[in-house]
Amino acid sequence: MPPKGVARAGLGRPAQSNSYVRSTINEITNPENRSVVIAVSFFAAGVAFLHSSWSEALLPPI
C-alpha cells in the first residue's frame, strides 16, 4: 500500500487504445486508402451483380 502522502499516478482505468472496430473504420476513411476502398467496393458490387438474377440482362437474345 503506498504511503498516504504520495499521490499515485494513474488512478482509475488506464487509457485504452482504439478498439478493433474503431481502428478499422479510421483506416477505411483515411484519405490515403480512398482508391483501394473504391476499387474493392466496385469489385464487390460487380461480383454481387454477376451472381444475381439481373446478370441475365447481359445474355444475348436467342
PLY file of the C-alpha trace (Angstrom):
ply
format ascii 1.0
element vertex 62
property float x
property float y
property float z
element edge 61
property int vertex1
property int vertex2
end_header
0.00 0.00 0.00
1.51 3.40 -0.94
2.14 5.98 1.75
-0.78 8.34 2.30
1.25 11.45 1.50
2.22 10.28 -2.00
-0.36 10.55 -4.75
-0.38 7.67 -7.16
-0.22 8.48 -10.84
-2.74 6.68 -12.99
-5.69 6.31 -10.69
-8.67 4.69 -12.32
-8.62 2.97 -15.64
-5.56 3.20 -17.85
-6.02 4.91 -21.20
-7.20 2.36 -23.71
-6.17 2.30 -27.32
-8.83 2.34 -30.02
-10.90 -0.79 -30.36
-10.53 -3.06 -33.36
-13.70 -1.71 -34.98
-12.75 1.95 -34.43
-9.23 1.44 -35.84
-10.69 -0.36 -38.89
-13.15 2.48 -39.54
-10.34 5.01 -39.18
-8.23 3.16 -41.76
-11.13 2.81 -44.21
-11.98 6.50 -44.01
-8.33 7.56 -44.28
-7.86 9.62 -47.49
-4.70 7.65 -48.33
-6.78 4.48 -48.71
-9.58 6.00 -50.80
-8.52 4.42 -54.12
-8.23 0.95 -52.60
-11.60 1.23 -50.86
-13.28 2.37 -54.09
-11.68 -0.45 -56.10
-12.76 -3.10 -53.59
-16.27 -1.63 -53.47
-16.65 -1.73 -57.28
-15.30 -5.28 -57.37
-17.76 -6.41 -54.68
-20.65 -4.69 -56.48
-19.66 -6.39 -59.76
-19.48 -9.82 -58.16
-22.84 -9.27 -56.47
-24.39 -8.19 -59.80
-23.00 -11.14 -61.73
-24.17 -13.53 -59.01
-27.71 -12.13 -59.03
-30.51 -12.88 -61.45
-30.00 -9.43 -63.01
-26.92 -10.76 -64.78
-29.27 -12.45 -67.27
-29.74 -9.00 -68.83
-26.20 -9.38 -70.20
-27.05 -12.52 -72.18
-27.67 -12.02 -75.91
-31.21 -12.70 -77.16
-31.71 -16.14 -78.67
0 1
1 2
2 3
3 4
4 5
5 6
6 7
7 8
8 9
9 10
10 11
11 12
12 13
13 14
14 15
15 16
16 17
17 18
18 19
19 20
20 21
21 22
22 23
23 24
24 25
25 26
26 27
27 28
28 29
29 30
30 31
31 32
32 33
33 34
34 35
35 36
36 37
37 38
38 39
39 40
40 41
41 42
42 43
43 44
44 45
45 46
46 47
47 48
48 49
49 50
50 51
51 52
52 53
53 54
54 55
55 56
56 57
57 58
58 59
59 60
60 61
